[in-house]
Amino acid sequence: MTTAQNDIVNGVRFVFYAPADYPIIVCLCGSTRFWRTFQEASLRETLAGKIVLSIGAASGTDDEHFGNLPREEYDRVKTKLDQLHMHKIELADEVLILNVDGYVGESTARELAYAHDLGKAVRFWEEEHV
C-alpha cells in the first residue's frame, strides 16, 4: 500500500508516492543561537523514527562559524544557507520550529511562512510560546 503526498513548489503541483511505512521527514527551523536545541531535537526526532533535515553544522552560531568573514562575504554565505534551508523545507513532510523561550527571529519567521505557504504540517518545540 502507498500513500500520496501533494506538494506545490513554485506553482507546480507534485504528487509523491511512498510506502505507507515510509518515515516522516521533519525539517528543524530556528535560530542557530540555539544550536544545542537543534542537537537535542535531532536526536529526539530520529529516535521517534523520523528522517531529520537540519542546519549544516549544529555546533555553534552563524557568527561562531562565519563571523571572521568580511561582512559582504558573511551576508553572501548566510543568504546561500537560508536558500538551502528553504529547499529542505520543500523536501520535508513537516517542520518543527525551535522557538526556545518563544524566540522566532526573522529567518525563522520566513521559514515558518514558507512552510505554511507549502501546506506543510508545523509543530513548535515550545507549544506554550506559540
DSSP file (Angstrom, degrees, kcal/mol; ACC not computed):
  #  RESIDUE AA STRUCTURE BP1 BP2  ACC     N-H-->O    O-->H-N    N-H-->O    O-->H-N    TCO  KAPPA ALPHA  PHI   PSI    X-CA   Y-CA   Z-CA
    1    1 A M              0   0    0      0, 0.0    19,-1.9     0, 0.0     2,-0.3   0.000 360.0 360.0 360.0 142.5    0.0    0.0    0.0
    2    2 A T  E     -A   19   0A   0     17,-0.3     2,-0.4    18,-0.1    15,-0.0  -0.853 360.0-142.7-122.6 159.5    1.2    3.5   -0.8
    3    3 A T  E     -A   18   0A   0     15,-3.0    15,-2.3    -2,-0.3     2,-0.4  -0.928  16.1-136.1-118.5 148.2    0.3    7.0    0.4
    4    4 A A  E     -A   17   0A   0     -2,-0.4     2,-0.4    13,-0.2    13,-0.2  -0.835  13.1-166.1-105.1 141.7    0.3   10.1   -1.7
    5    5 A Q  E     -A   16   0A   0     11,-2.5    11,-2.8    -2,-0.4     2,-0.5  -0.994   8.4-152.9-126.6 125.5    1.7   13.4   -0.7
    6    6 A N  E     +A   15   0A   0     -2,-0.4     2,-0.4     9,-0.2     9,-0.2  -0.840  17.1 176.4 -98.6 132.3    0.8   16.6   -2.7
    7    7 A D  E     -A   14   0A   0      7,-2.8     7,-3.8    -2,-0.5     2,-0.6  -0.992  20.0-150.7-132.8 142.8    3.3   19.5   -2.7
    8    8 A I  E     +A   13   0A   0    110,-0.4     2,-0.5    -2,-0.4     5,-0.2  -0.968  19.0 177.6-113.4 119.6    3.2   22.7   -4.5
    9    9 A V  E >  S-A   12   0A   0      3,-2.7     3,-1.9    -2,-0.6    -2,-0.0  -0.984  71.6 -17.9-125.8 120.6    6.6   24.2   -5.3
   10   10 A N  T 3  S-     0   0    0     -2,-0.5    -1,-0.1     1,-0.3     3,-0.1   0.872 129.2 -51.5  51.0  41.5    6.8   27.4   -7.3
   11   11 A G  T 3  S+     0   0    0      1,-0.2     2,-0.5    -3,-0.0    -1,-0.3   0.456 115.3 114.4  81.2   0.6    3.3   27.0   -8.5
   12   12 A V  E <   -A    9   0A   0     -3,-1.9    -3,-2.7     2,-0.0     2,-0.5  -0.910  60.8-137.4-109.0 129.5    3.8   23.4   -9.7
   13   13 A R  E     -A    8   0A   0     -2,-0.5     2,-0.4    -5,-0.2    -5,-0.2  -0.733  20.2-170.6 -88.4 127.6    1.9   20.5   -8.0
   14   14 A F  E     -A    7   0A   0     -7,-3.8    -7,-2.8    -2,-0.5     2,-0.5  -0.937   8.7-156.9-114.5 139.0    4.0   17.4   -7.4
   15   15 A V  E     -A    6   0A   0     -2,-0.4     2,-0.4    -9,-0.2    -9,-0.2  -0.976  10.8-168.0-117.5 120.5    2.5   14.2   -6.2
   16   16 A F  E     -A    5   0A   0    -11,-2.8   -11,-2.5    -2,-0.5     2,-0.5  -0.886   6.1-155.3-108.7 136.6    4.9   11.8   -4.4
   17   17 A Y  E     +A    4   0A   0     -2,-0.4   -13,-0.2   -13,-0.2    -2,-0.0  -0.949  19.8 168.0-112.7 130.4    4.0    8.2   -3.6
   18   18 A A  E     -A    3   0A   0    -15,-2.3   -15,-3.0    -2,-0.5    -2,-0.0  -0.968  43.5 -88.5-136.9 151.7    5.7    6.5   -0.8
   19   19 A P  E >   -A    2   0A   0      0, 0.0     3,-2.3     0, 0.0   -17,-0.3  -0.276  42.7-114.3 -55.7 147.7    5.1    3.2    1.0
   20   20 A A  T 3  S+     0   0    0    -19,-1.9   -18,-0.1     1,-0.3   -16,-0.0   0.770 116.9  51.7 -58.1 -26.6    2.7    3.7    3.9
   21   21 A D  T 3  S+     0   0    0    -20,-0.3    -1,-0.3     2,-0.0     3,-0.1   0.285  78.5 127.7 -96.4  12.5    5.5    2.8    6.4
   22   22 A Y    <   -     0   0    0     -3,-2.3    -4,-0.1     1,-0.1   -20,-0.0  -0.477  68.2-105.1 -67.0 135.3    8.0    5.3    4.9
   23   23 A P        -     0   0    0      0, 0.0     2,-0.2     0, 0.0    27,-0.1  -0.254  31.8-108.1 -64.4 148.5    9.4    7.6    7.7
   24   24 A I        -     0   0    0     25,-0.2    27,-2.6    -3,-0.1     2,-0.6  -0.514  28.2-135.9 -69.6 140.8    8.1   11.1    8.1
   25   25 A I  E     -b   51   0B   0     25,-0.2    68,-2.6    -2,-0.2    69,-1.9  -0.911  23.0-170.4-102.4 123.4   10.7   13.8    7.1
   26   26 A V  E     -bc  52  94B   0     25,-3.0    27,-3.0    -2,-0.6     2,-0.5  -0.934  11.3-152.8-116.9 137.4   10.9   16.7    9.5
   27   27 A C  E     -bc  53  95B   0     67,-2.2    69,-2.6    -2,-0.4     2,-0.4  -0.942  13.7-141.6-108.9 125.0   12.9   19.9    8.9
   28   28 A L  E     - c   0  96B   0     25,-2.9     2,-0.4    -2,-0.5    69,-0.2  -0.715  21.9-176.0 -85.8 131.8   14.1   21.7   12.0
   29   29 A C  E     + c   0  97B   0     67,-2.6    69,-3.8    -2,-0.4     2,-0.3  -0.991  25.2  97.7-130.9 137.3   13.9   25.5   11.9
   30   30 A G  E    S- c   0  98B   0     -2,-0.4     2,-0.2    67,-0.2    69,-0.1  -0.952  71.4 -48.4 168.9 178.8   15.1   28.0   14.4
   31   31 A S    >   -     0   0    0     67,-0.5     3,-2.0    -2,-0.3    69,-0.1  -0.496  41.4-133.4 -72.6 137.6   17.9   30.4   15.3
   32   32 A T  G >  S+     0   0    0      1,-0.3     3,-1.2    -2,-0.2    -1,-0.1   0.647 101.0  79.6 -66.7 -12.5   21.4   29.0   15.2
   33   33 A R  G 3  S+     0   0    0      1,-0.3    -1,-0.3     2,-0.1     3,-0.3   0.736  91.1  55.1 -64.0 -18.2   22.0   30.6   18.6
   34   34 A F  G X>  +     0   0    0     -3,-2.0     4,-1.7     1,-0.2     3,-0.9  -0.211  68.1 138.5-103.7  40.9   20.0   27.5   19.9
   35   35 A W  H <>  +     0   0    0     -3,-1.2     4,-1.8     1,-0.3    -1,-0.2   0.804  68.9  57.1 -60.1 -30.6   22.4   25.0   18.2
   36   36 A R  H 3> S+     0   0    0     -3,-0.3     4,-2.4     2,-0.2    -1,-0.3   0.870 104.6  52.2 -67.8 -34.1   22.2   22.8   21.3
   37   37 A T  H <> S+     0   0    0     -3,-0.9     4,-3.2     2,-0.2     5,-0.3   0.872 105.0  56.0 -67.6 -36.5   18.5   22.6   20.9
   38   38 A F  H  X S+     0   0    0     -4,-1.7     4,-2.5     2,-0.2    -2,-0.2   0.925 108.8  47.6 -58.1 -43.5   19.0   21.6   17.3
   39   39 A Q  H  X S+     0   0    0     -4,-1.8     4,-2.1     2,-0.2    -2,-0.2   0.937 114.2  45.9 -62.8 -46.9   21.1   18.7   18.5
   40   40 A E  H  X S+     0   0    0     -4,-2.4     4,-2.5     1,-0.2    -2,-0.2   0.923 114.9  46.5 -62.1 -46.0   18.5   17.7   21.1
   41   41 A A  H  X S+     0   0    0     -4,-3.2     4,-2.9     1,-0.2     5,-0.3   0.892 110.1  54.1 -65.6 -39.8   15.6   17.9   18.7
   42   42 A S  H  X S+     0   0    0     -4,-2.5     4,-2.3    -5,-0.3    -1,-0.2   0.927 111.6  44.4 -60.5 -45.1   17.5   16.0   16.0
   43   43 A L  H  X S+     0   0    0     -4,-2.1     4,-2.7     2,-0.2     5,-0.2   0.939 114.4  49.0 -64.7 -46.9   18.1   13.1   18.4
   44   44 A R  H  X S+     0   0    0     -4,-2.5     4,-1.0     1,-0.2    -2,-0.2   0.920 114.6  44.5 -59.8 -45.6   14.6   13.1   19.7
   45   45 A E  H  <>S+     0   0    0     -4,-2.9     5,-2.2     2,-0.2    -1,-0.2   0.883 113.1  51.4 -68.6 -38.3   13.0   13.2   16.2
   46   46 A T  H ><5S+     0   0    0     -4,-2.3     3,-2.0    -5,-0.3    -2,-0.2   0.927 108.9  50.4 -63.5 -45.0   15.5   10.5   15.0
   47   47 A L  H 3<5S+     0   0    0     -4,-2.7    -1,-0.2     1,-0.3    -2,-0.2   0.741 103.4  61.0 -65.8 -21.7   14.6    8.2   17.9
   48   48 A A  T 3<5S-     0   0    0     -4,-1.0    -1,-0.3    -5,-0.2    -2,-0.2   0.397 126.2-103.6 -82.8   2.6   10.9    8.8   17.1
   49   49 A G  T < 5S+     0   0    0     -3,-2.0     2,-0.3     1,-0.3   -25,-0.2   0.675  76.8 134.6  88.4  18.4   11.7    7.2   13.7
   50   50 A K      < -     0   0    0     -5,-2.2     2,-0.5   -27,-0.1    -1,-0.3  -0.709  59.0-121.1-102.2 152.1   11.8   10.3   11.6
   51   51 A I  E     -b   25   0B   0    -27,-2.6   -25,-3.0    -2,-0.3     2,-0.5  -0.807  36.4-147.5 -84.6 127.6   14.3   11.5    8.9
   52   52 A V  E     -b   26   0B   0     -2,-0.5     2,-0.4   -27,-0.2   -25,-0.2  -0.876  17.5-169.9-110.5 127.1   15.7   14.8   10.2
   53   53 A L  E     +b   27   0B   0    -27,-3.0   -25,-2.9    -2,-0.5     2,-0.2  -0.944  28.1 152.9-107.0 133.4   16.8   17.7    8.0
   54   54 A S        -     0   0    0     -2,-0.4   -25,-0.1   -27,-0.2    34,-0.0  -0.722  45.9 -51.6-144.9-171.3   18.6   20.4   10.0
   55   55 A I        -     0   0    0     -2,-0.2     3,-0.3     1,-0.1    -1,-0.1  -0.315  57.0-109.7 -68.1 159.0   21.2   23.2    9.8
   56   56 A G  S    S+     0   0    0      1,-0.3     2,-0.3    -3,-0.1    -1,-0.1   0.836 103.5  18.8 -64.2 -36.1   24.5   22.3    8.3
   57   57 A A    >   -     0   0    0      3,-0.1     2,-2.0     0, 0.0     3,-0.6  -0.818  59.9-170.9-142.1  97.7   26.5   22.4   11.5
   58   58 A A  T 3   +     0   0    0     -2,-0.3     3,-0.1    -3,-0.3   -19,-0.1  -0.385  67.8  91.5 -85.1  61.1   24.7   22.2   14.8
   59   59 A S  T 3  S-     0   0    0     -2,-2.0     2,-0.3     1,-0.4    -1,-0.2   0.202  93.8 -12.6-138.0  13.8   27.9   23.1   16.7
   60   60 A G  S <  S-     0   0    0     -3,-0.6    -1,-0.4   -28,-0.1    -3,-0.1  -0.929  79.2 -70.3 167.3 173.1   27.7   26.8   17.0
   61   61 A T     >  -     0   0    0     -2,-0.3     4,-1.8   -28,-0.1     5,-0.2  -0.311  48.0-105.0 -79.4 167.4   26.0   30.0   15.9
   62   62 A D  H  > S+     0   0    0      1,-0.2     4,-3.6     2,-0.2     5,-0.4   0.915 123.9  53.5 -56.8 -42.8   26.4   31.5   12.4
   63   63 A D  H  > S+     0   0    0      1,-0.2     4,-2.0     2,-0.2    -1,-0.2   0.879 106.8  51.1 -62.5 -37.6   28.7   34.2   13.9
   64   64 A E  H  4 S+     0   0    0      2,-0.2    -1,-0.2     1,-0.2    -2,-0.2   0.858 119.1  37.1 -67.5 -33.6   30.9   31.5   15.5
   65   65 A H  H  < S+     0   0    0     -4,-1.8    -2,-0.2     1,-0.1    -1,-0.2   0.876 138.9  11.6 -83.4 -40.0   31.2   29.7   12.2
   66   66 A F  H >< S+     0   0    0     -4,-3.6     3,-2.3    -5,-0.2    -3,-0.2   0.369  89.8 107.5-124.0   2.1   31.4   32.7    9.8
   67   67 A G  T 3< S+     0   0    0     -4,-2.0    -3,-0.1    -5,-0.4    -4,-0.1   0.681  75.1  63.8 -61.2 -18.7   31.9   35.8   12.0
   68   68 A N  T 3  S+     0   0    0     -5,-0.2    -1,-0.3    -4,-0.1    -2,-0.1   0.567  84.8  97.4 -81.6  -8.3   35.5   36.1   10.9
   69   69 A L  S <  S-     0   0    0     -3,-2.3    -3,-0.0     1,-0.1     5,-0.0  -0.449  89.9 -93.8 -78.4 152.0   34.5   36.7    7.2
   70   70 A P    >>  -     0   0    0      0, 0.0     4,-2.8     0, 0.0     3,-0.5  -0.348  44.5-107.0 -57.8 148.6   34.2   40.2    5.8
   71   71 A R  H 3> S+     0   0    0      1,-0.3     4,-2.7     2,-0.2     5,-0.2   0.851 118.6  51.5 -51.3 -44.0   30.6   41.5    6.1
   72   72 A E  H 3> S+     0   0    0      1,-0.2     4,-1.8     2,-0.2    -1,-0.3   0.905 113.6  44.2 -62.1 -42.4   29.8   41.1    2.4
   73   73 A E  H <> S+     0   0    0     -3,-0.5     4,-2.6     2,-0.2    -2,-0.2   0.902 112.0  53.1 -69.0 -41.7   31.1   37.5    2.3
   74   74 A Y  H  X S+     0   0    0     -4,-2.8     4,-2.7     1,-0.2    -2,-0.2   0.935 110.2  48.0 -56.7 -48.1   29.2   36.7    5.6
   75   75 A D  H  X S+     0   0    0     -4,-2.7     4,-2.3    -5,-0.2    -1,-0.2   0.877 111.1  51.2 -62.3 -38.4   26.0   38.0    4.1
   76   76 A R  H  X S+     0   0    0     -4,-1.8     4,-2.1     2,-0.2    -2,-0.2   0.928 112.3  45.5 -65.2 -45.3   26.6   36.0    0.9
   77   77 A V  H  X S+     0   0    0     -4,-2.6     4,-2.5     2,-0.2    -2,-0.2   0.928 113.0  50.5 -63.3 -45.6   27.2   32.8    2.9
   78   78 A K  H  X S+     0   0    0     -4,-2.7     4,-2.4    -5,-0.2    -2,-0.2   0.899 110.0  50.1 -60.4 -42.3   24.1   33.4    5.1
   79   79 A T  H  X S+     0   0    0     -4,-2.3     4,-2.3     2,-0.2    -1,-0.2   0.915 111.1  48.8 -62.7 -43.8   21.9   34.1    2.1
   80   80 A K  H  X S+     0   0    0     -4,-2.1     4,-2.4     1,-0.2    -2,-0.2   0.915 112.5  47.9 -63.2 -43.4   23.0   30.8    0.4
   81   81 A L  H  X S+     0   0    0     -4,-2.5     4,-2.1     2,-0.2    -1,-0.2   0.887 110.3  52.0 -66.2 -38.3   22.4   28.8    3.6
   82   82 A D  H  X S+     0   0    0     -4,-2.4     4,-1.6     2,-0.2    -1,-0.2   0.912 110.7  48.5 -62.4 -42.5   19.0   30.4    4.0
   83   83 A Q  H  X S+     0   0    0     -4,-2.3     4,-1.5     1,-0.2    -2,-0.2   0.915 110.2  51.4 -63.7 -43.1   18.1   29.4    0.5
   84   84 A L  H  X S+     0   0    0     -4,-2.4     4,-1.5     1,-0.2    -1,-0.2   0.889 107.1  53.6 -60.7 -39.7   19.4   25.9    1.0
   85   85 A H  H  X S+     0   0    0     -4,-2.1     4,-1.9     1,-0.2    -1,-0.2   0.858 102.8  57.4 -66.7 -33.8   17.2   25.6    4.2
   86   86 A M  H  X S+     0   0    0     -4,-1.6     4,-1.8     1,-0.2    -1,-0.2   0.886 104.8  52.0 -62.1 -37.7   14.1   26.6    2.2
   87   87 A H  H  X S+     0   0    0     -4,-1.5     4,-1.6     1,-0.2    -1,-0.2   0.854 105.4  54.9 -66.9 -33.6   14.8   23.6   -0.1
   88   88 A K  H  X S+     0   0    0     -4,-1.5     4,-1.3     2,-0.2    -1,-0.2   0.896 105.7  52.6 -64.1 -39.0   15.0   21.4    2.9
   89   89 A I  H  < S+     0   0    0     -4,-1.9     3,-0.3     1,-0.2    -2,-0.2   0.897 105.6  54.7 -61.9 -40.4   11.5   22.7    3.9
   90   90 A E  H  < S+     0   0    0     -4,-1.8    -1,-0.2     1,-0.2    -2,-0.2   0.880 109.9  46.9 -59.8 -38.2   10.3   21.7    0.4
   91   91 A L  H  < S+     0   0    0     -4,-1.6    -1,-0.2    -5,-0.1    -2,-0.2   0.748  98.5  91.9 -74.4 -24.7   11.5   18.2    1.0
   92   92 A A     <  -     0   0    0     -4,-1.3   -66,-0.2    -3,-0.3     3,-0.1  -0.305  63.0-151.4 -78.2 153.1   10.0   17.8    4.4
   93   93 A D  S    S+     0   0    0    -68,-2.6    28,-1.3     1,-0.3     2,-0.3   0.767  86.7   8.2 -82.8 -32.9    6.6   16.4    5.4
   94   94 A E  E     -cd  26 121B   0    -69,-1.9   -67,-2.2    26,-0.2     2,-0.4  -0.953  67.6-134.4-146.6 163.2    6.6   18.6    8.5
   95   95 A V  E     -cd  27 122B   0     26,-2.6    28,-2.9    -2,-0.3     2,-0.6  -0.969   7.8-155.9-123.4 135.7    8.5   21.5   10.1
   96   96 A L  E     -cd  28 123B   0    -69,-2.6   -67,-2.6    -2,-0.4     2,-0.6  -0.949  13.2-150.9-112.4 113.0    9.5   21.7   13.7
   97   97 A I  E     -cd  29 124B   0     26,-3.0    28,-3.1    -2,-0.6     2,-1.5  -0.732   5.3-147.7 -85.7 120.8   10.0   25.3   14.8
   98   98 A L  E     +c   30   0B   0    -69,-3.8     2,-1.4    -2,-0.6   -67,-0.5  -0.634  26.6 171.1 -90.1  80.3   12.6   25.5   17.6
   99   99 A N    >   -     0   0    0     -2,-1.5     3,-2.4   -69,-0.1     5,-0.1  -0.481  13.6-169.0 -92.1  62.5   11.1   28.6   19.4
  100  100 A V  G >  S-     0   0    0     -2,-1.4     3,-2.2     1,-0.3   -69,-0.1  -0.327  75.5  -6.4 -60.2 127.3   13.2   28.5   22.5
  101  101 A D  G 3  S-     0   0    0      1,-0.3    -1,-0.3    -2,-0.1    -2,-0.0   0.769 130.2 -63.7  53.8  28.4   11.8   30.9   25.1
  102  102 A G  G <  S+     0   0    0     -3,-2.4     2,-0.4     1,-0.2    -1,-0.3   0.463  94.7 150.5  81.4   2.1    9.3   32.0   22.5
  103  103 A Y    <   +     0   0    0     -3,-2.2     2,-0.4    -4,-0.0    -1,-0.2  -0.553  15.3 166.5 -77.9 125.3   12.0   33.4   20.2
  104  104 A V        -     0   0    0     -2,-0.4    -5,-0.1    -5,-0.1   -74,-0.0  -0.920  20.3-159.9-133.4 107.5   11.3   33.3   16.4
  105  105 A G     >  -     0   0    0     -2,-0.4     4,-2.6     1,-0.1     5,-0.2  -0.082  35.7 -87.5 -80.3-177.3   13.8   35.5   14.5
  106  106 A E  H  > S+     0   0    0      1,-0.2     4,-1.9     2,-0.2     5,-0.1   0.907 125.6  45.8 -59.8 -47.8   13.5   37.0   11.1
  107  107 A S  H  > S+     0   0    0      1,-0.2     4,-2.2     2,-0.2    -1,-0.2   0.917 114.4  48.3 -64.3 -43.2   14.9   34.0    9.2
  108  108 A T  H  > S+     0   0    0      1,-0.2     4,-2.8     2,-0.2    -2,-0.2   0.884 108.5  54.2 -65.9 -38.1   12.8   31.5   11.2
  109  109 A A  H  X S+     0   0    0     -4,-2.6     4,-2.4     2,-0.2    -1,-0.2   0.896 109.0  49.2 -62.1 -39.7    9.7   33.6   10.6
  110  110 A R  H  X S+     0   0    0     -4,-1.9     4,-2.4     2,-0.2    -2,-0.2   0.913 111.9  48.7 -63.7 -42.1   10.4   33.5    6.8
  111  111 A E  H  X S+     0   0    0     -4,-2.2     4,-2.6     2,-0.2    -2,-0.2   0.908 111.0  50.1 -65.2 -41.7   10.8   29.7    7.0
  112  112 A L  H  X S+     0   0    0     -4,-2.8     4,-2.3     2,-0.2    -2,-0.2   0.926 111.5  48.0 -61.3 -46.2    7.6   29.4    9.0
  113  113 A A  H  X S+     0   0    0     -4,-2.4     4,-2.6     1,-0.2    -2,-0.2   0.900 111.8  50.4 -61.9 -40.7    5.7   31.4    6.4
  114  114 A Y  H  X S+     0   0    0     -4,-2.4     4,-2.0     2,-0.2    -2,-0.2   0.913 108.9  51.2 -64.8 -43.1    7.1   29.4    3.6
  115  115 A A  H  <>S+     0   0    0     -4,-2.6     5,-2.7     1,-0.2     4,-0.4   0.911 111.6  48.1 -60.0 -42.7    6.1   26.1    5.3
  116  116 A H  H ><5S+     0   0    0     -4,-2.3     3,-1.3     1,-0.2    -2,-0.2   0.921 108.9  53.5 -62.8 -44.0    2.6   27.4    5.7
  117  117 A D  H 3<5S+     0   0    0     -4,-2.6    -1,-0.2     1,-0.3    -2,-0.2   0.853 110.2  47.9 -58.9 -35.3    2.5   28.5    2.0
  118  118 A L  T 3<5S-     0   0    0     -4,-2.0  -110,-0.4    -5,-0.1    -1,-0.3   0.509 115.8-116.9 -84.0  -5.1    3.5   25.0    1.0
  119  119 A G  T < 5 +     0   0    0     -3,-1.3    -3,-0.2    -4,-0.4     2,-0.1   0.753  57.2 161.6  76.0  24.2    0.9   23.5    3.3
  120  120 A K      < -     0   0    0     -5,-2.7     2,-0.2    -6,-0.2    -1,-0.2  -0.459  46.6-107.2 -75.8 148.3    3.4   21.7    5.5
  121  121 A A  E     -d   94   0B   0    -28,-1.3   -26,-2.6    -2,-0.1     2,-0.4  -0.562  39.5-155.9 -68.6 139.0    2.4   20.5    8.9
  122  122 A V  E     +d   95   0B   0     -2,-0.2     2,-0.3   -28,-0.2   -26,-0.2  -0.980  15.4 178.7-126.2 131.7    4.1   22.7   11.5
  123  123 A R  E     -d   96   0B   0    -28,-2.9   -26,-3.0    -2,-0.4     2,-0.4  -0.876  19.0-136.2-122.8 160.7    4.9   21.9   15.1
  124  124 A F  E     -d   97   0B   0     -2,-0.3     3,-0.4   -28,-0.2   -26,-0.2  -0.953  10.1-140.7-120.9 139.3    6.6   24.0   17.8
  125  125 A W  S    S+     0   0    0    -28,-3.1     2,-0.6    -2,-0.4   -27,-0.1   0.913 104.4  32.7 -58.2 -46.2    9.3   23.0   20.2
  126  126 A E  S >  S-     0   0    0    -29,-0.3     3,-1.9     1,-0.1    -1,-0.3  -0.853  70.0-176.5-117.9  93.5    7.6   25.0   23.0
  127  127 A E  G >  S+     0   0    0     -2,-0.6     3,-1.7    -3,-0.4    -1,-0.1   0.811  80.1  66.3 -59.2 -31.8    3.9   25.0   22.4
  128  128 A E  G 3  S+     0   0    0      1,-0.3    -1,-0.3     2,-0.1    -3,-0.0   0.653  99.1  53.5 -68.3 -12.4    3.3   27.3   25.4
  129  129 A H  G <         0   0    0     -3,-1.9    -1,-0.3     1,-0.2    -2,-0.2   0.135 360.0 360.0-106.9  19.7    5.1   30.1   23.4
  130  130 A V    <         0   0    0     -3,-1.7    -1,-0.2    -6,-0.1    -2,-0.1   0.465 360.0 360.0 -86.4 360.0    3.0   29.9   20.3
